[in-house]
Amino acid sequence: MSEVKNPPSPGESGRWTRFVTARPRLSLLLALVVTALAVFAGGGVADRMGSGGWEDPGAQSTYAAAALEREFPASQPNLLLLVDARAGTAGVDDPAVAAEAERLAAQLAAEQGVAGVGSYWRTGLPALRSQDGRQALIAARVLGDQKAATEVLERIAPRYRGEHGPVSVSLGGPAAVQREVTSTIQEDLLRAELIALPVTLVLLILVFGSAVAALLPLGVGIVAILGTNAVLRGLTEITDVSVFAQNLTTALGLGLAIDYALFIVRRFREELAGGRDPVAAVGATLRTAGRTVLFSALTVAVSLSAMMFFPMYFLRSFAYAGVAVVLLAAAAALTLLPAALVLLGDRVNSLDLRRLWRRGHTADATAEEGRGWGRAAALVMRRAPVFVVATTAGLLLLGLPFLGVKFGTVDDRQLPKTAESHVVQQHIRDGFPGSPGGGLTVLAEGAAGPAELAAYRDRLAVLPGVVRVDGPVSGGAGARYAYFSVTAEGETVGPQAQDLVGEVRQVEAGFRTSVTGQAARLVDAQEAIADALPAALALVVLATLLLVFLLTGSLLIPVQAVLLNALSLTAMFGAVVWVFQEGHLSGLLSFTSTGDIETTLPVLMFCIAFGLSMDYGVFLISRIKEEHDRTGDHEGAVRTGLARTGGLITAAAVILAVVMVAIGTSRVTNTKMLGLGIALAVLMDAMVVRSLLVPAVMKLTGKATWWAPGPLRRLHERFGLSEGESLPPAEVTAEPERVPAGTA
């Protein structure tokens, strides 16, 4: 047996082992207390979260929208009452209908927290009346931030929704959409958890056999989820946090905790089978699988933390939730789980339910599974060029639809078709003239006179694609603010509308102007993402290169890891466009395609999927390196590494995919896209990249895989954290509590 490179010292390993195993009952009791406090601290976190956050808070469009809300509430209505003339009336112009609508509008204007009430019956604007004359709108502004607006809406909605004599009323507008999105996500998240937990338990029993061992990863996951909810609850006191982040908390909390616990429990059982006592087995496990878990957690956390570079709180929220849940999952797996394993000892194998349907020894079945993965690795390496070309070409082909991606903004169509606010907005899209919420609004600031404002309006009106310019609307003589409404041709956020944003912003004026509207918000969001993307990608790539180098000491393996991880994401991005943008399978999956993808979602999905891909990459590479350090045989190390981890990586990927699919059952399209897209990425990475592409590429690179120039080798020898071999039991010196022998 060759000498281990850079092994951990017995003293170092002993100190950590003593820390996590010397008082296992006390450790678990403290964990129970902390978890109970987390339940209390994280209570009601969803009620304090927002459903927005897609805009750049420092953008011109965001500034203009805030100023318009403050100075001209009626210009930015976020609540729409769709008034439908009932059968037996002559339509919205019927005197009885008009009288009842006027009464409702007056009542709404008197509500606390509501301003800027207007209606078709007060203004006579054609845009507020349906083309068939059976429906018309009452528009208003619900004041305050999202939490305050939601509280106002919940208070007043029952007084308006439903039948009122000759009319029936439904509620729509951004405030109603946000409220329904938040409540729908909360309901869907509960359903996802009820689906994922039992299915995950069954899969864990199939993987471990033992019901006792299967419960340990679930316990780690629950601790991570509850702890992250407490962290998010604290963050809501100081910053905005998106309600969508709770879905990531559940998915990663269960998925990563199960991944980490799978590797630790499996290695612990291997060490027990090798004749070690529980404490020695835990020490050996922490030196090998424990270090792998630590590196994996760091790589995933770095990938998720890259979203902090973006100004949108939607993305930053996922960084908060993701980093917290990853670190908590790793902490629980490296502290609580070893304590539980010391207490259980050989009883971790108790209640082997596989005996109910499998004859013979489960150990023999596990060994045969490993031999199967070893034979598969040998086959791949014998035909390495074929597998490299075929898998690379296939993945690139699956990613081709992404070349036609179109970016857009979030609207009511992410809700189910039966959601009230979606129904209202769809009626407006189909039956009302113009484009609801479309066009641009230009805010004018400064001491501009009527002549200057009129001249500016005329310059706007002659721009290509402009249909009409209304305004200026001001607060009266000497007012500091005024605004113009620009109606444009084409789609609300189409290429023509986006081009018009730039043209309007370039029109000369003798005063300060700011442009807002859906197209302006989209243009600003794209610019913000483009500005932050290089720094975010640099962090992910450089940190990954550094961490994998510290793990392996190789110059080539970190580069391979980055390139293969990126390649594994192509199928996900291609599927997102093919399914959610182009609308294929929309009937089967029950969503409404808008013809575009929300701008921030590809960034979010990249950071999550890249991190998870590194998770499995680190697990495989670390075991291959361990075998290479032990034997010096490159191809043998690849075969053995895949034989030892292939089944486990696949099982972990399937379990995480089940969790993500459960999240993907959400009725909110963006959450569905996130869950199903990440599930596909995880499966492609585990079953194609790790099983086929990695061994084929490592065969082609041969012994050069482990090469590094002299200075880097010395750097790794000094600072690297290579995994060492399991040390003899006598070198693990922890003194645990006495645990009674026996079986469960």
C-alpha positions in Angstrom: 0.0 0.0 0.0 1.4 3.4 -1.0 1.9 6.2 1.4 -1.1 8.5 1.7 -0.4 12.0 0.5 -1.0 14.7 3.1 -2.9 12.5 5.6 -4.6 14.2 8.5 -2.7 13.9 11.7 -4.2 11.5 14.4 -4.3 14.4 16.7 -6.4 16.5 14.3 -8.8 13.6 13.6 -9.0 12.7 17.2 -9.9 16.2 18.3 -12.8 16.4 15.8 -13.9 12.9 16.6 -13.9 13.7 20.4 -15.8 16.9 19.7 -18.7 15.2 17.9 -18.8 11.8 19.7 -17.6 12.3 23.3 -21.1 13.2 24.6 -23.5 12.0 21.9 -26.6 12.1 24.0 -25.9 15.7 25.1 -25.2 16.6 21.5 -28.5 15.3 20.3 -30.3 16.9 23.2 -28.8 20.3 22.3 -29.8 19.7 18.7 -33.4 19.0 19.8 -33.5 22.3 21.8 -32.0 24.3 19.0 -34.5 22.8 16.5 -37.4 23.6 18.8 -36.2 27.2 19.0 -35.9 27.3 15.2 -39.5 26.2 14.9 -40.5 29.1 17.2 -38.2 31.6 15.5 -39.2 30.6 12.0 -42.9 30.6 12.6 -44.9 32.8 10.2 -41.9 33.4 7.9 -44.0 33.1 4.7 -46.3 35.9 5.8 -43.4 38.3 5.9 -42.1 37.4 2.5 -42.8 39.1 -0.8 -43.7 37.7 -4.2 -41.9 40.3 -6.3 -38.2 41.3 -6.5 -37.6 40.9 -10.2 -36.8 44.6 -10.7 -33.4 46.3 -10.1 -34.1 48.7 -7.2 -31.5 51.1 -8.5 -32.9 51.3 -12.0 -34.6 54.3 -13.7 -37.8 52.4 -14.2 -38.0 51.5 -10.5 -37.3 55.1 -9.4 -40.0 56.4 -11.8 -42.6 53.9 -10.6 -42.0 54.8 -7.0 -42.3 58.6 -7.8 -45.5 58.0 -9.7 -47.0 56.0 -6.9 -46.1 58.8 -4.5 -47.2 61.7 -6.6 -49.9 60.3 -8.9 -51.4 57.1 -7.3 -54.1 56.9 -10.0 -51.3 56.5 -12.7 -50.1 53.3 -11.2 -53.3 51.3 -10.3 -52.5 47.9 -8.7 -56.1 46.8 -8.0 -58.7 46.3 -10.7 -62.4 45.5 -10.1 -63.9 43.8 -13.2 -67.5 44.8 -13.2 -69.7 42.4 -15.3 -73.2 43.4 -16.3 -75.5 40.5 -15.5 -78.0 39.0 -17.8 -81.1 41.1 -18.3 -79.2 44.4 -18.4 -78.3 46.5 -21.4 -74.6 46.3 -20.6 -72.3 48.6 -18.6 -74.1 51.7 -19.9 -77.4 50.5 -18.4 -78.5 53.1 -15.8 -78.9 50.5 -13.0 -75.4 49.0 -13.8 -73.8 52.5 -13.9 -75.5 53.5 -10.5 -74.2 50.3 -8.8 -70.8 50.7 -10.2 -70.6 54.3 -9.1 -71.6 53.2 -5.6 -68.9 50.6 -5.5 -66.3 53.1 -6.7 -67.3 55.6 -4.1 -67.2 52.9 -1.4 -63.7 51.8 -2.6 -62.5 55.4 -2.5 -63.5 55.7 1.1 -61.5 52.6 2.2 -58.5 53.2 4.3 -55.2 52.4 2.4 -56.8 53.0 -1.0 -56.2 56.0 -3.3 -56.5 57.1 -6.9 -59.8 55.4 -7.6 -61.1 55.8 -11.1 -63.6 54.0 -13.3 -65.1 53.9 -16.8 -68.2 55.5 -15.4 -66.3 58.5 -14.1 -63.8 59.0 -16.9 -65.5 57.5 -19.9 -62.1 56.2 -21.1 -62.7 53.6 -23.9 -59.7 51.5 -22.5 -61.8 50.8 -19.4 -64.7 49.3 -21.3 -64.8 46.0 -23.0 -65.4 45.8 -26.7 -68.7 44.0 -26.3 -69.9 46.5 -23.7 -70.6 43.9 -21.1 -67.7 44.6 -18.8 -65.9 47.6 -17.4 -63.2 48.4 -14.9 -62.8 50.3 -11.6 -59.1 51.0 -11.0 -57.4 51.9 -7.7 -54.1 52.1 -5.9 -53.6 50.0 -2.7 -51.0 51.9 -0.8 -48.0 50.7 1.1 -45.5 47.9 0.6 -46.6 44.4 -0.4 -47.3 43.2 3.2 -49.4 46.3 3.9 -51.2 46.0 0.5 -51.9 42.4 1.2 -53.5 43.2 4.5 -55.6 45.9 3.0 -56.7 43.6 0.2 -57.6 40.8 2.6 -59.7 43.2 4.6 -61.6 44.8 1.7 -61.9 42.0 -0.9 -64.9 40.2 0.7 -66.9 43.4 0.4 -66.5 43.7 -3.3 -66.1 40.1 -4.7 -69.3 38.5 -5.9 -72.8 39.7 -6.9 -74.1 43.2 -6.3 -77.6 43.6 -7.7 -77.2 44.1 -11.5 -73.5 43.4 -11.5 -70.9 40.8 -10.4 -67.4 41.8 -9.4 -64.0 40.0 -9.6 -60.7 41.3 -8.4 -57.5 41.5 -10.5 -54.4 43.7 -10.9 -50.9 43.3 -9.5 -51.9 43.5 -5.8 -54.4 40.7 -6.3 -51.9 38.6 -8.4 -49.2 39.0 -5.7 -51.6 37.9 -3.0 -52.7 34.8 -4.9 -49.1 33.9 -5.8 -48.1 34.0 -2.1 -51.0 32.0 -0.9 -50.7 29.5 -3.7 -47.0 28.9 -3.1 -47.7 28.3 0.6 -50.4 25.7 -0.2 -48.2 24.1 -2.9 -45.2 23.9 -0.6 -47.2 22.0 2.1 -48.4 19.6 -0.6 -44.9 19.1 -1.9 -43.6 18.3 1.5 -46.4 15.8 2.1 -45.5 14.2 -1.2 -41.7 14.3 -0.9 -41.2 13.1 2.7 -43.0 9.6 2.4 -41.6 9.0 -1.1 -38.1 9.9 0.0 -38.4 7.6 3.0 -39.4 4.7 0.8 -36.5 5.4 -1.5 -34.1 5.6 1.4 -35.3 2.2 2.7 -34.6 0.8 -0.8 -31.1 2.3 -0.7 -30.2 1.4 2.8 -32.5 -1.6 3.5 -32.5 -0.6 7.2 -35.4 1.6 8.3 -33.2 2.9 11.1 -30.5 4.1 8.6 -33.2 5.5 6.3 -34.6 7.8 9.0 -31.3 9.5 9.7 -31.0 11.5 6.5 -34.6 12.7 6.9 -33.8 13.9 10.4 -30.8 15.9 9.1 -33.0 17.4 6.3 -35.7 18.5 8.7 -33.2 20.2 11.0 -31.7 22.0 8.0 -35.1 23.2 6.8 -36.3 24.4 10.2 -33.0 26.2 10.8 -33.1 27.9 7.5 -36.7 29.1 8.1 -35.4 30.7 11.3 -32.6 32.4 9.4 -35.0 33.7 6.7 -37.3 35.0 9.4 -34.5 37.0 10.9 -33.5 38.3 7.4 -37.1 39.6 6.8 -36.5 42.1 9.6 -33.6 43.8 7.7 -34.3 43.2 4.0 -36.8 41.9 1.5 -37.0 38.2 1.0 -38.9 36.4 -1.8 -41.5 33.8 -0.9 -40.1 31.6 -3.7 -37.0 31.1 -1.6 -39.0 28.8 0.7 -39.3 26.3 -2.1 -35.5 26.2 -2.4 -35.2 25.7 1.4 -37.4 22.6 1.2 -35.8 21.2 -1.9 -32.1 21.7 -0.9 -32.8 21.0 2.8 -34.1 17.6 2.0 -32.0 16.9 -1.1 -28.5 17.9 0.2 -29.1 16.6 3.7 -30.0 13.3 2.2 -27.0 13.4 -0.1 -24.6 14.1 2.8 -26.2 11.6 5.1 -26.2 8.9 2.4 -22.4 9.2 2.0 -21.7 9.4 5.7 -24.0 6.5 6.7 -22.8 4.3 3.8 -19.1 4.9 4.7 -19.9 4.3 8.4 -21.5 1.0 7.6 -18.5 0.1 5.4 -16.1 0.8 8.3 -18.3 -1.2 10.7 -18.3 -4.1 8.3 -14.5 -3.8 8.2 -14.3 -4.6 11.9 -14.1 -1.1 13.5 -16.0 -0.2 16.6 -18.5 2.7 16.3 -16.2 5.5 17.5 -13.4 4.3 15.3 -15.8 4.0 12.4 -17.0 7.5 12.9 -13.5 8.8 13.0 -12.6 7.1 9.7 -15.9 8.3 8.2 -15.2 11.9 9.1 -11.7 11.8 7.6 -13.0 10.5 4.3 -16.7 11.0 3.6 -16.9 13.8 6.1 -14.3 15.8 4.2 -16.0 15.1 1.0 -19.2 16.5 2.5 -17.4 19.6 3.7 -15.9 20.3 0.2 -19.3 19.6 -1.5 -21.0 22.0 0.9 -18.5 24.7 0.2 -18.7 24.4 -3.6 -22.6 24.4 -3.6 -22.6 27.4 -1.2 -20.2 29.3 -3.4 -22.3 28.7 -6.5 -25.4 29.9 -4.7 -23.7 32.9 -3.1 -23.0 34.2 -6.6 -26.6 35.4 -6.8 -25.6 38.1 -4.2 -24.0 40.0 -7.1 -27.4 40.7 -8.6 -29.5 43.6 -7.3 -32.9 41.9 -7.5 -34.0 40.7 -4.2 -35.7 37.7 -5.9 -32.2 36.3 -6.7 -30.6 37.5 -3.5 -33.2 35.7 -1.5 -32.2 32.4 -3.1 -28.6 33.2 -2.1 -29.7 33.8 1.5 -31.8 30.6 1.7 -29.4 28.4 -0.4 -26.2 29.2 1.5 -28.0 28.9 4.9 -29.6 25.5 4.1 -26.4 24.1 2.6 -24.3 25.0 5.6 -26.9 23.9 8.1 -27.3 20.6 6.2 -23.5 20.0 6.2 -23.2 21.0 9.9 -26.0 18.6 10.9 -24.5 15.9 8.8 -21.0 16.4 10.4 -22.0 16.9 14.0 -25.5 15.4 14.8 -25.3 12.5 12.5 -21.9 11.2 13.9 -23.4 11.5 17.4 -26.4 9.4 16.4 -24.2 6.8 14.7 -22.1 6.4 17.8 -25.2 5.8 19.8 -26.7 3.3 17.3 -23.5 1.4 16.4 -24.4 -1.8 14.7 -28.1 -1.1 15.2 -27.9 1.3 12.3 -28.4 -1.9 10.2 -31.6 -2.9 12.1 -35.0 -3.4 10.6 -33.7 -4.4 7.2 -36.9 -4.3 5.3 -35.3 -5.6 2.1 -35.4 -9.1 3.5 -39.1 -9.0 3.0 -38.6 -9.2 -0.8 -35.0 -10.2 -1.3 -33.5 -13.6 -0.6 -30.0 -14.0 0.4 -27.6 -11.5 2.0 -28.1 -7.8 1.2 -24.3 -7.4 1.5 -24.0 -9.8 -1.5 -26.5 -7.7 -3.4 -24.6 -4.5 -2.6 -21.3 -6.0 -3.7 -22.9 -7.2 -6.9 -24.2 -3.7 -7.5 -20.7 -2.3 -7.1 -19.3 -4.9 -9.5 -21.9 -3.8 -12.0 -20.8 -0.2 -11.8 -17.2 -1.3 -12.1 -18.0 -3.3 -15.3 -19.8 -0.3 -16.7 -16.8 1.9 -16.0 -14.5 -0.6 -17.7 -16.8 -0.7 -20.8 -16.9 3.1 -21.0 -13.1 3.4 -20.7 -12.6 0.8 -23.5 -14.7 2.9 -25.8 -13.8 6.3 -24.3 -13.6 8.3 -27.6 -17.0 7.0 -28.7 -18.7 7.9 -25.3 -17.1 11.3 -25.2 -18.2 12.3 -28.7 -21.7 10.7 -28.4 -22.6 12.1 -24.9 -21.2 15.6 -25.7 -23.1 15.8 -29.0 -26.3 14.5 -27.4 -26.1 17.1 -24.6 -25.4 19.9 -27.0 -28.3 18.8 -29.2 -30.6 18.9 -26.2 -29.5 22.4 -25.4 -30.2 23.8 -28.9 -33.7 25.2 -28.1 -32.1 27.6 -25.7 -30.6 29.5 -28.6 -34.1 30.8 -29.3 -34.8 32.0 -25.7 -36.9 35.1 -25.3 -36.9 37.0 -22.0 -39.9 38.6 -20.5 -41.5 39.7 -17.2 -43.7 37.9 -14.7 -47.4 38.4 -14.9 -50.7 36.8 -13.8 -50.3 33.9 -16.2 -47.9 32.1 -13.8 -51.0 31.4 -11.8 -53.5 28.6 -12.6 -56.1 29.4 -15.3 -58.8 29.2 -12.7 -57.2 31.8 -10.3 -59.4 34.8 -9.9 -56.8 37.4 -10.8 -55.6 35.4 -13.8 -59.2 35.1 -15.0 -59.7 38.9 -14.7 -56.4 39.7 -16.5 -57.3 37.3 -19.2 -60.7 38.9 -19.7 -58.9 42.3 -20.1 -56.3 40.9 -22.5 -59.0 39.3 -24.7 -61.9 41.7 -24.5 -60.5 45.2 -23.8 -58.9 47.6 -26.4 -55.2 48.2 -26.0 -52.8 46.2 -23.9 -53.5 46.2 -20.2 -50.5 47.4 -18.3 -48.7 48.0 -21.6 -47.1 51.1 -22.9 -44.7 53.3 -21.2 -45.0 56.1 -18.6 -42.6 59.0 -18.7 -42.1 60.9 -15.5 -41.1 64.6 -15.9 -39.4 66.4 -13.0 -38.4 70.0 -12.6 -39.9 73.4 -13.2 -41.2 72.9 -16.7 -43.8 75.1 -18.2 -46.8 74.1 -20.4 -44.9 75.0 -23.6 -41.9 72.8 -22.7 -44.1 69.9 -21.7 -46.1 70.2 -24.9 -43.0 70.3 -27.1 -41.6 67.2 -25.4 -44.9 65.4 -25.9 -44.7 66.3 -29.6 -41.2 64.8 -29.9 -42.4 61.6 -28.3 -45.4 61.3 -30.6 -43.2 61.2 -33.8 -41.0 58.3 -32.6 -41.4 55.1 -34.7 -43.9 52.7 -33.1 -45.7 55.3 -31.0 -49.4 55.2 -31.5 -50.5 57.9 -29.0 -49.1 60.1 -26.3 -51.5 61.2 -23.5 -50.6 64.0 -21.1 -49.0 65.8 -19.5 -50.8 65.1 -16.3 -49.6 67.3 -13.5 -50.5 68.4 -10.0 -51.5 71.9 -11.2 -49.7 75.2 -11.7 -46.2 75.2 -10.3 -46.2 71.4 -9.7 -42.8 69.8 -9.7 -43.9 66.5 -11.3 -45.9 65.5 -14.4 -46.2 62.4 -16.5 -47.0 61.2 -20.0 -48.6 57.9 -21.1 -47.1 56.5 -24.3 -49.1 53.8 -26.2 -46.9 51.7 -28.5 -47.5 49.3 -31.3 -46.8 45.5 -30.9 -46.4 43.3 -27.9 -46.1 44.9 -24.4 -42.6 43.6 -23.8 -41.6 42.6 -27.4 -38.4 43.6 -29.2 -40.2 46.7 -30.6 -41.3 47.9 -27.2 -37.8 47.3 -25.7 -36.2 49.3 -28.6 -38.7 52.1 -27.9 -37.6 52.4 -24.3 -34.1 53.4 -25.4 -35.5 55.8 -28.0 -37.7 57.5 -25.5 -34.8 57.8 -23.0 -32.8 59.6 -25.7 -35.4 62.2 -26.5 -34.1 65.6 -25.4 -36.0 67.5 -22.8 -35.3 70.6 -20.7 -36.1 68.8 -17.5 -35.3 65.4 -16.0 -37.2 62.4 -17.4 -37.5 58.8 -16.2 -39.2 56.0 -18.1 -41.1 53.1 -16.6 -43.5 50.4 -17.7 -43.2 46.6 -18.3 -40.8 47.0 -21.2 -38.7 49.5 -19.3 -38.5 47.2 -16.3 -37.5 44.3 -18.6 -34.7 46.4 -20.3 -33.4 47.5 -16.9 -33.4 44.0 -15.5 -31.5 42.6 -18.4 -28.9 45.4 -18.1 -28.5 44.7 -14.4 -28.1 41.0 -15.0 -25.6 41.6 -17.8 -23.6 44.0 -15.6 -23.4 41.5 -12.7 -23.1 38.3 -14.7 -19.3 38.4 -15.3 -18.5 38.8 -11.7 -20.9 36.1 -10.6 -19.5 33.6 -13.2 -16.0 34.5 -12.2 -16.7 33.7 -8.6 -18.3 30.4 -9.4 -15.6 29.3 -11.8 -12.6 30.5 -9.8 -13.9 29.2 -6.5 -14.7 25.9 -8.0 -11.2 25.6 -9.6 -9.6 26.5 -6.2 -11.7 24.1 -4.1 -11.3 21.2 -6.5 -7.6 21.8 -6.7 -7.3 21.9 -2.9 -9.2 18.6 -2.8 -7.2 16.8 -5.6 -3.9 18.6 -6.1 -4.5 18.3 -9.9 -4.3 21.0 -12.5 -6.6 19.2 -15.0 -9.4 17.8 -12.8 -10.7 21.3 -11.7 -10.9 22.4 -15.4 -12.6 19.1 -16.2 -15.1 19.7 -13.4 -16.1 23.2 -14.6 -16.5 22.2 -18.2 -18.4 19.0 -17.6 -20.6 20.7 -15.0 -21.5 23.4 -17.6 -22.1 20.7 -20.2 -24.5 18.9 -17.9 -26.8 21.9 -17.7 -27.5 22.1 -21.5 -30.4 19.7 -21.4 -32.1 21.7 -18.6 -31.9 25.0 -20.5 -33.0 23.4 -23.7 -36.0 21.8 -22.0 -37.0 25.1 -20.3 -37.3 26.9 -23.6 -38.9 24.0 -25.4 -41.5 23.3 -22.7 -42.2 26.6 -20.9 -41.5 29.2 -23.6 -42.8 27.3 -26.6 -45.6 25.7 -24.7 -45.0 22.0 -25.5 -46.6 19.8 -22.8 -48.5 22.8 -21.4 -51.7 20.8 -21.2 -50.0 17.8 -19.5 -48.2 20.0 -17.0 -51.1 22.5 -16.5 -49.5 25.8 -17.2 -50.0 28.8 -19.4 -47.1 29.7 -21.7 -46.4 33.4 -22.1 -44.0 32.9 -25.0 -40.9 34.0 -23.0 -38.9 33.1 -19.9 -38.6 35.4 -16.8 -35.3 37.1 -17.0 -33.9 36.1 -13.6 -34.8 32.4 -13.8 -31.9 31.2 -16.0 -29.5 32.8 -13.6 -31.2 31.1 -10.7 -31.3 27.7 -12.3 -27.7 27.9 -13.4 -26.4 28.7 -9.9 -28.5 25.9 -8.3 -27.9 23.3 -10.9 -24.1 24.0 -11.2 -23.8 23.7 -7.4 -25.7 20.4 -7.3 -23.6 19.1 -10.2 -20.4 19.9 -8.3 -22.0 18.1 -5.3 -22.0 14.8 -7.2 -18.7 15.6 -8.9 -16.9 16.1 -5.6 -18.3 12.8 -4.3 -17.1 10.9 -7.3 -13.7 12.6 -7.7 -12.9 12.3 -4.0 -13.4 8.6 -4.0 -11.4 8.2 -7.2 -8.5 10.2 -5.7 -8.7 8.1 -2.5 -8.2 5.0 -4.5 -5.5 6.6 -6.7 -3.6 7.7 -3.5 -3.9 4.2 -2.2 -2.9 2.2 -5.3 -1.3 4.6 -7.8 -3.4 2.8 -10.5 -5.2 5.5 -12.6 -7.7 3.3 -14.5 -8.2 1.1 -11.5 -9.0 4.1 -9.3 -11.6 5.3 -11.8 -13.2 1.9 -11.9 -13.2 1.5 -8.1 -14.3 5.0 -7.5 -17.3 4.6 -9.8 -18.1 1.1 -8.4 -18.1 2.5 -4.8 -20.1 5.7 -5.5 -22.0 5.2 -8.8 -25.0 3.6 -7.2 -25.0 6.0 -4.3 -24.7 9.1 -6.6 -27.6 7.8 -8.7 -29.7 7.0 -5.7 -29.0 10.5 -4.3 -29.8 12.1 -7.6 -33.1 10.2 -7.9 -34.1 11.2 -4.4 -33.2 14.8 -5.0 -35.1 14.7 -8.3 -38.2 13.3 -6.5 -38.0 16.3 -4.1 -37.6 18.7 -7.0 -40.5 17.1 -8.9 -42.6 17.5 -5.8 -41.8 21.2 -5.9 -42.5 21.1 -9.6 -46.1 20.1 -8.9 -46.7 23.7 -7.9 -49.5 25.5 -9.7 -47.2 28.6 -10.1 -45.4 28.3 -13.4 -42.1 29.7 -12.3 -41.9 27.3 -9.4 -42.9 24.4 -11.7 -40.2 25.5 -14.1 -37.6 25.6 -11.3 -38.5 22.2 -9.8 -38.8 20.2 -13.1 -35.8 21.9 -14.6 -33.5 21.2 -11.7 -34.8 17.6 -11.5 -33.8 17.1 -15.1 -30.4 18.7 -14.6 -29.7 16.5 -11.6 -30.6 13.3 -13.4 -28.7 14.1 -16.5 -25.6 14.9 -14.4 -25.7 11.7 -12.4 -26.8 9.3 -15.1 -24.9 10.7 -18.1 -22.1 13.0 -17.0 -20.9 11.1 -13.9 -21.6 7.6 -15.2 -20.4 8.0 -18.8 -18.6 11.2 -19.6 -16.3 11.5 -16.5 -14.8 8.0 -16.8 -14.4 8.4 -20.5 -12.6 11.7 -20.2 -10.4 10.5 -17.4 -9.4 7.5 -19.5 -8.4 9.9 -22.4 -6.4 12.2 -20.0 -4.7 9.2 -18.4 -2.0 9.8 -15.8 -1.9 13.5 -16.8 -5.1 13.8 -14.9 -3.1 14.0 -11.7 -0.3 16.3 -12.9 0.4 19.7 -11.5 3.5 21.9 -11.9 6.0 21.9 -9.0 4.9 25.2 -7.4 1.3 24.1 -7.4 2.2 20.6 -6.0 4.1 22.3 -3.1 1.1 24.6 -2.6 -1.2 21.7 -2.3 1.1 19.8 0.0 1.0 22.8 2.3 -2.6 23.9 2.1 -4.5 21.1 0.4 -7.0 19.0 2.2 -6.7 15.6 0.6 -8.6 12.8 2.0 -6.6 10.3 3.9 -7.0 6.5 4.3 -8.9 5.2 7.2 -6.5 5.0 10.2 -6.3 2.0 12.4 -8.9 1.8 15.2 -6.2 2.3 17.9 -5.4 5.8 16.6 -8.9 7.1 17.3 -8.9 8.0 20.9 -12.3 9.5 21.7 -14.0 8.4 24.8 -17.7 8.2 24.1 -20.5 7.6 26.5 -21.2 3.9 27.1 -23.8 2.7 24.7 -25.6 -0.5 25.6 -25.2 -3.2 23.1 -28.2 -4.8 21.4 -30.4 -4.4 18.4 -33.4 -2.4 17.7 
